[in-house]
Structure formats: structure tokens, C-alpha cells
Amino acid sequence: MSIKKFTQSLNIDKRLFEADIWNTTSHNLMLAKQGIIEKDVAGEIIKNLKEALKEFKEGNFKFSEELEDVHMNIESYVISKGGEKCGAMHTARSRNDQVVTDTRILAREITLNTMENLLNLSNSLIDFAERSKVIIPGYTHLQQAMPTLASHWILAYIDAFLRDFERLNGAYKRTNLCPLGSAAFAGTSFPTDRNFTAKLLGFDGLIENSLDGVASRDFIAEILSCLAILSATLSRFCEEIILFNSYEFGLIEISPEWTTGSSIMPQKKNPDIAELTRGKTGRIYGDLINILTLLKGVPYSYNRDMQEDKFPLFDASDEVNSMLEILTEMSRNIKFKEQEQINKKFSNEIIATDMANLLVIKGIPFRKAYNMVKECINKNDFSEINKVAGNEISKINIENCIKFRKSTGSANYDEVERMAADRKKKIEKFYEIIEEKRKRTEDAKIITSQYCSEILNLQV
């Protein structure tokens, strides 16, 4: 194997192509504005960058592994079309700041896509909650504990996913800062305008210290940590779907088109989507460990190790988004069984806590009430409770266990309805956050085109 083949990264960084075109266009607009290169040279460079992008989108751009990466392939293309003078395109820039700028541009897009898919799943789960009007067993230690509402169980996962959204939104803020202009790591002697290029590229500000700008990859680690936490919640949700779908639990039904069969057992309807999601979670954790291990011994500034930073980001984001998309569809095709069928699954002792609470209302300290109920269950004799509670013990049934609850956020009909309405509003506001961020990016592209016209009299 040749050294060039070993060091090339085209198989991964082709995904940076469009970001690199935008990056290089903005950089050369700045060079022209600052008088660092001639305007006609910048115009020729940007015209050929536009042609490169056109060929790439049409699938006609010819990559050469000899040129190592996407950045050098683009530069070579521009020089081949516009001549030696177009070699000025890399003035006052290093691949060190070029690559990390491209990566941040793509990382923010990845983050927004994940945030949107999270909201789509949450919306789907809201619908699932609203059509799930049944009481089910609630579990601790995988044993029946107390009656609960199916909708309350679903809403718990929605809240977890909305926290994942907020984590990603925070990561986006720290990702959307511009390192371009850091050059190799110590800045440049040219009179560049870093704020101008940051504006053209839709960044919220600068990674000001040029060494930090080139060397930092904590934004990737942060995004991957968010994806790993999200994956953990997806896996827990899928674990319960798998259990609830089993004959032993018998609480839900998944539409046949969202299950798979067996090669030998004709009756099987396997919840493979949920199982694969549970399995892929380990892969997401691996991507996080990958980037953390990569960074732990790499000194500032750039080292070639960092070429490996993009694979875990792309892999984890691709997998998580595929999981979110298919679970959104699958959740629309899950339903809880009828209440009569679910009632057969309740243990006789699942109302024990509510029996103890009734004794407390009658004036018995909770710990004594707890022990009384426990003893009655062990003896299968509830006469002692009847002596204290009288006929009121008959009020303790599955339905009333739900109705008696009064605490905020509890599995009570009114509370669940309130929480569902509140989460709907929250999701709407979160969609607006995404829309605002996307608009900022699109506006930046428009501004870049306007400057092409104003500075270079060039339409891009």
C-alpha cells in the first residue's frame, strides 16, 4: 500500500464538498474585499467553484486519490479551469482551519436534522398517548408495582426526548462558531477580516483564539455525547416495546408490516425495529468513545489523528437519524390492547400501595399501614384492613387508583391531559427554534451571493 493511499480521506470527506465550496467562496470574497487578491482573480476562482459544485451535484466531478482529500481535489479543479493565478484561492488559509470550518458547517446541519427528527418522534408519541386511553400495570424491578396510565408512560419518554432536544440545541450554540482565519494555528500576517467570513458562513461568532480554532474538536465530542444519551433513551423505550409486545406481558400490538417473520416459525412477528435500535445503541456509544480516545493524547494544534474525527460523527448521526425516522413511523402503528384484555394481566396485589394510603387517611401512620397491608397480602386475609377501613376498602380498584391521585405530574387523567397539551405547545416552540436557525443559514447563503455581486459583479 502506498503512503498516499493510506493517508487519503476521500471516502469520508466527500460529504464536506458543498461546505467546502461555500467556505472557499466566502474566504475568497473576503480576500478580494480586503485587497489581498485581485477582484478578477477572486471572480475566476468563485466562478470555477460554482462549476465544481454543479459537476458534483450531477455526479460528474472526478476525484483523484492522489490528491488525498476533497479540499485538494476542489483546489486542483479550480486551478485546472482558471489557470495558475487561481492558486491564490488558498492565500491566508491552511487546510487546518479549512477542514474544521467545513466540519462545523456540516455538524450544525447534522444537529438540526437530529433535532427535527426528535420532534417528529415526539409528535408521533403525543398521538400515541392520546389514542391510548387504557390503564396498564406500572413496573419497578420488572414486577407489577402500581396501576398507571398508558398515556402517562408514553409522556415520560416524550419528556426525556425533549431534554435531548435541549441538549442538542446547546451543542449547536457551541458548534456554530467560526474557526476560519486561524490559518495553520497562529493566525496570518495578511489583513484578513474573520468576522466577515463568519457572517457569510452563517456562524454566530468566532472561535477567537487561533490555536483553539484549529485544535478543538470538543464540539464533535459534545454532539456525540448528546447522541449517545439520546440513544440510551431510545433503547430503553424499545426495550419496553419489546417486553410489552411479548406474550407474557401482552399489553401492545405492533402492526404486522412493522414486524418481521421467522425463517422457520410461521407464527412469529418479531419486533426487529426495536431490537435493532437497542443493538445499534452500542455502536453509538462506540463512536463517542472513538472521538474521546482520539482526543485524549493529541496535543494542540493540528495532528493527522484528527483526520479520523469525522467518521464517528457521520456514523452516529446517520444511525441515530435512521432510528428516529423509523421509530416515528412504527409508533404510529402500535396500539395498546383493549382494557378488558389488559385487566387480565393485573396482579391482585397491584393496589397494595393504595390500600396502605387508605389506612393512612384513617389515621394510621404510614409505616404501620404498610406493614398491615404486607401482612394481609402474605396471609391472603384482609379482615384486619376491613376492620379499620370498613366498606371503603371496596373503593380501592384499578380505576379509582388512577382517579385518587392528586400530585402534579402523576398518572391521573387530568394531569396527563394537561401535560400532553403543554408538551404540544413546547414542541411547536421547538420547531420554531429549528426554523429560525435554518433561516439564518439560508440568509447567510443569500448574503454570500449578494457580496459576489457587489464586490465582484458576479452572479453565484
N, C-alpha and C positions, 0 to 999 in steps of 0.2 A: 504493500500500500504506500502511495506517495504521501509526502507531508501535506500537499495541498488538498488531497482527498480527505485526509484525516482532520484537517482544520476547517474545512468548508462547512458552512451552516445553512446553505440554501434550502435544505429540506424543511427547516423550521422557519427561517426568517423571511421567506416569500410572503408570509402573512403581513409583514411590515411594509409591503410595497406601496400601497396607497398613502400610508402615513409618511413614508419617506419622500414621496413626491410633494406632499403638502409641506413637509418640513423644509425640503430643499428650495421649493418655490419661495417660501417665506424668508428663508435665510438670504437668498439672492436679491429679493426685493429690498431687504434691509441693507445689504452691501451696496446696492445702487443708490438708495436714499442717502446713505452716509458718504457717498462718493468714493467708496473703497474700490469698486469696479465700475467700468463704464456702463451706462444705461443700455447701450445697444448690445453689449455682451450679455448683460442680465436678461435682456429680452430674448436673445437667441437661446440662452440656457433654459428659460422658462417655457419657450415655445417647444423645445425638444423634450422637456419633461412632460408636457401635455401629450405629446405624441407617444412617449413611452407608456404613459398611463393608458392611453387608448389601446395600444397594442396588448398591454397586459390584460385589460378587461375583455378583450376579444380573444384572448388565449393565444396570441401570436408573438408575444415577447420571448426572445430566445435567451435563455440563461446559459452561462458558462461556469462550470465548476472551477475552472482555472482562475476565475475572478473571485472566488472564495465566498462572497456573501451578496445579498441583494443590493447593498449600498454601492459596492464597486461595480456591479452589473449595470445599475442605473447610470452611474457616472461615466462608465465606458460607452454606454449607448449615446449619451448626450454629446460626448466628445466626438464620437464617430459621425454623428449627424452634423454637428456645428463646427467642428474643427478644434485645433489646439487651444484657441482662445477660450473655449468653454471649460478648460481645465481650471479656470478661475472660480468655478462654482463651489470649490471646497475651501476657498480663502477664509481664514479666521474661524475655521471649524475643524474638529477632529472627529474621527469615527466614534471616539469615546462619548462625546456629548450628542452626536447624531443618533447613535443607536439607542441610548437611554431615552432620548426625546421621543423617538418613534415608539418605543415600548410603552412609555407613559400615555401617548395618544391612544394606542390600542388598548391599554389596560383600563382606561376610563370608559371606553366603549364596551369592553367586556363587563365591567362593573355595572353599567347602566342596563345592559341586556339581562344580567342576572337579577337586578333589582326589579325590572319589569316582569320577568318570569315568576319571581316570587309573589308579586302582587296578583298575577293571573292565577296562580295556585291558590292564594288566599281567597280570591273571589270565588273560585270554584268550591272551596271548602265552606265558604259562607252559604252558598246554595245547598251544599250537602247538609249543613247544620239545619237550615230552615225546612228541609224536607224530612228531617229525622226527628219525628215527634214521639219518640219512644223512650221508656225508662230501661236502662240496662244495668247489669252489675258493674260496680266500680271495684278496682282491684288494688291491693297493696301486697307486695311479696308474691304476686301472681295468684293470690287467693281472694275470693269474694270478700269484700270489706263493707261497702255501703251501697245502697241504690243511688244511681246518678242518672243524669240525662245524656242521651247520645249527643245532643247538640252541645252540651257543656264540654264533653270530651273533645269534640271537634274544635270548638272555640279555643281550647287550651293550646292546640297546635297552631292555630292562626296567630295567637299572641306571640308564640315563640318565633314564627316566621316573620312577623312584623319587627321583632327585635333584630332578626338577621338583616332585614332591610335597613334598619337604622345603623347597624354596624357597617354595612357596605357603603352607606351614604357618608359616614365618617371617613372611611377609607378613600372614597372618591375625592374628598376635600384635600387629603394629603397627597393623593396621586396627581391631581390636576395642578401641578406646579412645574414650571419650565426650567430644565437644566441647559437648554441650548444657549451657546455663548460661553460655556465653561471651557470650551476647547479641550485640549488633552487633559488638563486638570487645574492649571494655574492661570487660566484666562488667556487673553491675547493682547498684543501691542496695537492692534487695529482699533479705531474708534467705533466700535460696534454699539448698537442700541438693543440691548437684551429685552427691554420692556416692549419694544416694538414687535419683535418676533413672537414674544409671549402672547401679545394681543392678537396677532394674526392667526396664531395656532389655537386660540380659544382657552388658554390657560388662565387661571385666576391670579397667578403671581409667579415669582421666581423661586427656584432653589438658589439662594443668593450666593452662598459660598461655592466657588467653582470646583473645589476638591470634593465637597459633599455632593454637588450636582452630578459629577461623573461616577462617583463610587457608590452612592447609596442605592440599595435595592430593597430597602425595608418596605417600600410600597408594595412590592410583589409579595413579600412575606405576609404583610397585613391582609392583602386581598385573599391570599391562600388560607390564612387563619380564619377569616370570615367564611370562606367556602367550606373549610373543614368543620366548623361549628354548625353551619347550615346542614351539611351532610349528616352530621350526627343526629340532628332533629329529624331529617328525612328518614334516616334509618330506623329511628325509634317509632316514627309513625308507621313505617312499612312493617316493622315487627308486629305491631298491634293489628294491622290489617291482616297479616298472615295468620295470627292467632285467632282473631275474630272470625275469619273465614273458615277455620278448621271445623270439622265435625264436632270435636269436643267442646268448643266454645259456641259455635252455631249462632252467631249474632248478626253476621252480614252476608250478603250475596254480591259477588262481582259478576258483572255481565260476561257471558261466555266469550265474547270477542276480545275481552281483556284478560283472558287466561289462556294457558296452553295445555295441550294434551300430553299423554304419555305414549312412548313407542310400544308399550306392551299392555298397559292397563286402560281399557276403553273408557272407564268411568271418570278418569282423572280430569280435574280442572285446576291446574296449578297456578298459583299467584306469582308467576315468574317475574313480572314487572317489579313487584315489591321485593322479591328475593334478590334480583339483580341490583336494585337500588341499595339494599342492605350490603351486598357484596362489594359494590363499587365504592362505598364509603371508605373502605380500607385503602383503596387506590388514591383517593383524595388526600387522606392522611399522609400517604407516602409522598405525594407532591409537596406538601408542606414541609415534611422532614427533609426532602431533597433540597429545597431552597435554603432552609436554616443551616443544614450541614454545609452547603456550598459556601455560605457567607461567613461561617464561624471562624475560619482561619485565613480569610483573604484580606490583606492589608489595603488601606486606601492608597492609590486611587484605583485605576483600572488594572485588572489582571484577566488573562484569557479565560480563566474559570467562568467568568461572567457570561461567556457565550452560552453557557448551559442554563441561564436564568429563565429563558422564555419557554422551554419545553414544559416545566411543571405548571406554569401559569396557563398556557394554552390547553394542556391536557385536562387539568382540573376544571377550568371554566367550560370546556366542551362537554365534559361528562356531567357536571352539575346542571348545566342548562338543558341537556337532553333528559336528565332525570326530572327536572321541574316541568318540562313540557309534557312528558308522557304521564306524569302523576296528575297533572291538571286535567288531562283527558280521562284518565282512569277514574279519578274521584267523581266525575260526572256520571259514572256508570257503576257506582256502588250504592247499595241501599241496605238499610237495616231490615231485619225480618219483622213481621207483624208482632204486635205486643203479646198476643196470645202465645205465639211460639217462643218469644223471649222469656215469658213468665215461667215456662217450664225449666229454664236454666237457673233460676234463682235458688240459692240455698235457703233453708229455713232460718238460718241464723243471721242472715244479712241485715235484719232490722235490729240487731242487738244493741247497737250504739243508741238508736232512737229510743229503745226501751229504757236504757240507763238514763237518758236525758229526761224521760217522763218521770222517773223516780226522783230526779233532782228537783223537778218542778214541784213535786210533792213534799219537798223539804229534806230529802236525804242527801248528805254530802256525796259528791260525785264518786270518790274512790270507793265508798261503801256501796253505792248503787252499781258501780262497775263490777264489784265482787259478787254482789247479789245476782246480777244477770249471768255472770260467768258460771256461778254455781248452779243456777237453774238450767242453763244450757247443758252442763255436764250431767245433771240428773235427769234431764228431759222432763222437768217438773217445774211449772211456772206458778204454782199456787202461792208462793211467798210474794211474788210480784203482784199477783191479783189481790192479795190482802191489802197491799199498800195503794195500788193504783185503781182498784175496783174495776168498774166497767170500762174505764178509759183506756185500758190496755187494748181493747178491741179497735181503738183508733190507729194503732200502730200497724200500718200496712205499707206496701211499696209506694203507692200513690201519695199517701199522706207524709211519708218520709220526705218527699220532694217538696210538698206544699208547706211543711212546717219550717223549712229553712228560711232564715232571715238575714244572714250575714251578706255583706257586699261581695259580689263575685261568686256566690255559691251556686250550686246546681238546683236552682229554684226557677220556675217557669218565667217569672217576671224579670229576674236578674239576667237570665240567659237572653231573653228578648232585648233587654236594654243593652247588654254587651254586644250582641250581634249588630244592632243599629249603630252603636258607637264605632265598631270596627269598620263598618261600611264607610262611614264618614272619614275615618282615618285612612283607609285605602284610597279614597278619592283624592285626599290631600297629597298622599304619597305619589300618586300618578302625576299630579301637578309638578312635584319636585323633579321627576324624570323629564317631563315635557320642558320645563324651564332649562334644565341642563342641556338637553338636546338642542333646544333653540339657540342657546349660547354658542354651541359648537357650529351649528349651521350659519349663524350670523357671522362667526369668525371666518368661515369659508367665503361668504359673500364679501366681507371686508377685504380679504386677500385678493379676490378678483377685482374689486374696486381700485385697490392700490396698483394692481397690474396695469389698469387703465390709466390711472392718474400719473404714476411715476414713469411707466414705460410705454404708454399708449398701446398697450397690448391687451387683447381680449382673452381671458382664460376662463 
